[in-house]
Amino acid sequence: MRFNPNPEGGNNERDGYQHKDLLKSYDKSTYAWDPDMKDKILRVTKSSVGTFDWCPQQYYFQNILGLRGEEQDYHIRGSNVHDAVEYWWKAMEEVVGEVYDLIEAGDKDTALGLCIDTLPTPPEPYIYGEPEQLRLYVKWQFERLCNCTRDEIKDWFPVGNETEIHATRTVTASDGTEVPIHMKGYIDRMFADDDRMGIILMELKTGKWSKYKPAQMRAEMQFYRMMLEHSPHMEYLPVIGWGWQFPGGGINGGDGPMWDYEPIKGPGGRYAPKTVEKRIKALVDAHLKRDFPADKNERKCAYCDFMERCPAWMGDYKIGDDEL
């Protein structure tokens, strides 16, 4: 069951976005950008770059043709958990004083129970494992709160909660062509670091965790950092660290729940911006050349909804075939 407890969809409202010029740029952007278009620019998101890097042909089907696969259980679970967490942070503003009083009184069990009770209650029970992930997520945040002084409670809250970000920049393609793009994304949470020297990005994931995830996560966080640095949102800069939370990390054979953090500078905390830059450049090159080749890989293709349409699996095919 899909359930969003946030009034009118939560923070993601156009009317409340302060940089109206960027909304005009967004309205001119499209995933289906073609170099012959004079009044449109290429739209780029963390997801679109990730899809292209996974398989250019899947990107073509999904982002350019706008084809959609069947909604899966994990899609619903992810949306439900993200919406509930967005709601929870807002609701905690009303009860955090009472929670902290209980912590100071030594009654942490009741304090944690109050935090959990602040989670939204769907009209019908969740069925895809959301409660277990939400309770662990709240427990993790409660442990942070227990380590705060009363004066630090305000810093326990995120400075950004499912924050909508827009940015524009120009990408230089391999042939030297300057291509303007519009970057857009919603950053799950942003926190001020303990010394208030910068911002920490924190991503929430509802899938499984494995030892191979950090490289993927760093790429996603680097995209967010790049997007912020090309946006007018100076209040969220500089980005000095990032992390990811997998409260359901043991699902589907995963290695178990994981909450990790790393500074951008230091051992294990450096992810070259050139890696993400190369991916965006490759995406722009593909649009300029109108070339989105299929990457036939049985492991990857098993997760694709478009195998029956893919030239790698059905023989010769030309992009733009009207039969699609």
N, C-alpha and C positions, 0 to 999 in steps of 0.2 A: 504494500500500500504506500502510495506517495503522500507525504505530509510535510507541508511547509508552515510552521507556526508563526513566521514573521509577517507582520501586517504589510500588505501590498508588496510582498516579495522581498522585504528586508532593505538592505542598504543600496541595492542596485537600482536606483531610480534616476532617470535622466534629469528630472526637474531639479534634483538636489545636487547635481554635479556642477561645481563652481567654474570650471574652465569651459565656457560655452563654445569658444572657438574650436576646441578639440572635438566637441560633439559634431560640429559642422564637418570637420575632417573625417570623423568616423562615418558620417552619412555618405560621404563620397567614396568610402573604401569598400572593397569587395574581395572575397577570396577568389572569385572567378575573374580576376583582372587579366586583361590581355593588352599587350603593348600598343595595339591600335586604339585603345580607349583613351580619349582625350579628356574626359571629365570624371575619370575614376582613378583611384590609386589602390595599390595592393594592401589588403588587410593581413596582418600577421599576428598570431597569438602563440602562446606556449604550446597549445595543443596542435595547432596547424604545423608548426615547425617539427614537433615530435612525430606527427603522422607522416610528414614528408620524409623525415630521416628514417623512419621505419620502412616505408615503401612509397615511392613517388606515385605509383599507379593507384594505390589506396587513397592517397591524397587527392588525386584527380577525381576519383569516383565520389569521395566524401565531401571535399571542400569546393571543387569546381562544379561538378554536376549536381551536388547537393543531395546525393543519395543517402539514405539512412538505413541502417540495419535494424533488426528487432531489438527492442528494449530488453536488457538482461537484468537479472536479479541484482548484480553488482552495481548497475547504473542507479537503480532505485535506492539501494543501501547507501551509496555514496552521496546522493542528493539529500536523503533524509538525515544522515549524520551531519553533513555540513550545515544544513539549515537549522538543525537542533542546536548545534554548537554556536552558531551565530546568535540565535535567540538567547542561549544560556548566558553568554557574556553580558548581554544587555540586562537580563533579569537579575544577574548577580549584583548589579549596582544597587539594587534595592535591599538586598539581604546581607551584603558583605560585612556590615557593621555587627550584625547579630552573630554571624558566623565567627568573626574574629573574637567577639566577647566569649564565646564558648571555647575557642581555642585557648585563650588566656586563662580561662577557668579550669583548664585541663580536661574538658569534655570533648575530645576530638571526635569520638564516635558520633555524637549528636551533631557536631558541626559538619562532619562529612555527610551525614544523612540529610541535613538541610541543603547542602550543595546539590546532592543528587536529586532531592525533591524539587529543586528549582528547574530541572530539565522539563521541557514541554511534554505534555501527555497527549498522544495522538487519539483521535476519536475511536480508532480501532487499533489493536496491538500491532506493533512492528513484527515482521515475520522473517527478516533477512539478517538477523544478528545485530541489529542496531543497538538494543539496550546494553549488551555486553561491552560494545565498543564505547558507547557514551559514558557508561559508569567508570570505565578505566580512564578515559580521557579526563573526566571530572576529578578522579582520584589523583591523577598526575598534577593537575592544576591546584588541587587542595594541598598537596605536599609542598608546592611552591609557596602557597600562602602561609603555611605553617613556618616557613623560614623567613617571613617578612616581619619587620617591626610595624607598629601601627602607622608610623609616618610613611612607610614604604608601600602601604596598601594600594595607593593610586598607581604606583609603578608596576604592581602585579597585573593590572589590567592592560590589554593591548592598546597601543595608540592607533591601530588600524584593525578593523574587524570586518572581514570580507570586503575589502576596500577596492573599489573600482578605479582603475588607472588607465589613462589614455596617454599616448605619446606619439610623436612623429619624428622621423629621421630620413636620411637619404642613404641608400646602399649603393656602393659602386660594384657593378657586375663585372664578370671576368673580361668582357669586351670593352670595359671602360664606361659603359652607359650608367648614368646617374638615375636611380629609380627611387622616387619617394615612397615611403610605406607608412601605414598607420599601425601602431602597436596597441593592443588592448589586452587587459587581463584583470582578474579578481584575485587579490592576494589574500590568502586565508587569514593570517594574523601577522601583525608587525608589533614588536615590542621595543621599548627603549632599553638599551643595555644598562647594567647596574651603575655604571659611571656616567651615564647620559652622554656618552661620546658618539653614539651612533645608533643605528637601527638594526634589529635582528629580524629576519624573515623566518616565519615558521609555517610549514606546509603540513596539512592534515591529509592522510591517506587512509582509505578503508579497505585496501586490498592486502595481499600477503607481503611479508617482508622476507628478503633474502640478502645474502652477502653481496649480491651483484647490483643491488639497488642504488648504492651511493653515487655511482657515476651518472646514472639517469637523473637522480635528484639534484646533483650539483648543476647539471645542464639546465634543469627547470629553474633553479634558483638564480643562476646566472642570467637567464632570460629576464626574470623579474627585475634583477638589479639593473640590467641594461635598459629595460623599459623605464624604470624610475629615473635613471640618469638622463634620459631623453625627454622626460616629462617636466612640467612646471611644479611638480610636487616636492619642493625643497624641504618640506617638513618631514619627509621620509628618507632623508639623506644625511650623512653617508651610510650606506649599508656596510656593516662591519662583520656580520656573521649571518649564518642561516642554519636551519635545522628542519627535521621532519619527524612527524609522529605517526606511528602505525599501531593504533590501539588494537586492531584486529589482525596483527601481523602473522598470527598462526593459522589463519584461514587458508583453506585449499592447499594444505601441505607446506605452509610458510614456516619460517624459522622462529616465529613467536613475536609478541608485541615488542616494539622498538621505539625509543625516543632518542634521537641523536642530535647533537649540535656541534658545529665547528666554526671557528673564526675563519674569515676569508684569508687572512695571513697566518702562517704558522703550519706546523706539521699536519698534513691531511686536510688542510683547509683551503688549499689553493686550487682553483679550477680555472684554467686559462680562458679568458674572454674570447680568445681567437677561435676556440672550438665552436662556440655558439655563433660567432660571427661567420665562420665558414659555412655553417648550416643555413643561415639566413641568406648568405650569398648564393649558395647552391639552389635554394628555393627561388630566388629572383632569376637566376640563370635559366632555370627550367621554364619559368613563365615567358621569358624573352624568347627562348627557343621553341616554346610550345611542345616540350618534350618531357613526358612523365613516365619513364620506363618501368615496367614491372620487375620486381625483385622476387623471382621464383625461389621460395625457401619454404619447405614443408612445415618447418617449425613455426615460422611467422604466419604463413598462409592459413594455418589451422585456426587462427583467431580472426580471420577476415570474413566479412559478410558478403564480399563481392567476388568470390572465386569463380562463380558460374559466368561472370562477365569478363573475367581477367584474360588478356591475351596470352599470359604465361600458361594458362590451363585450357584454353579453348581454341588455340590456333591464331592465325593472323587476324589483326584487328587494327583499325585506324581510329586515333583519337578524334572525337567529334562525330562518330558514326551515329546517324539519326536513329538507328534501331535501339539505342540506349534510352 
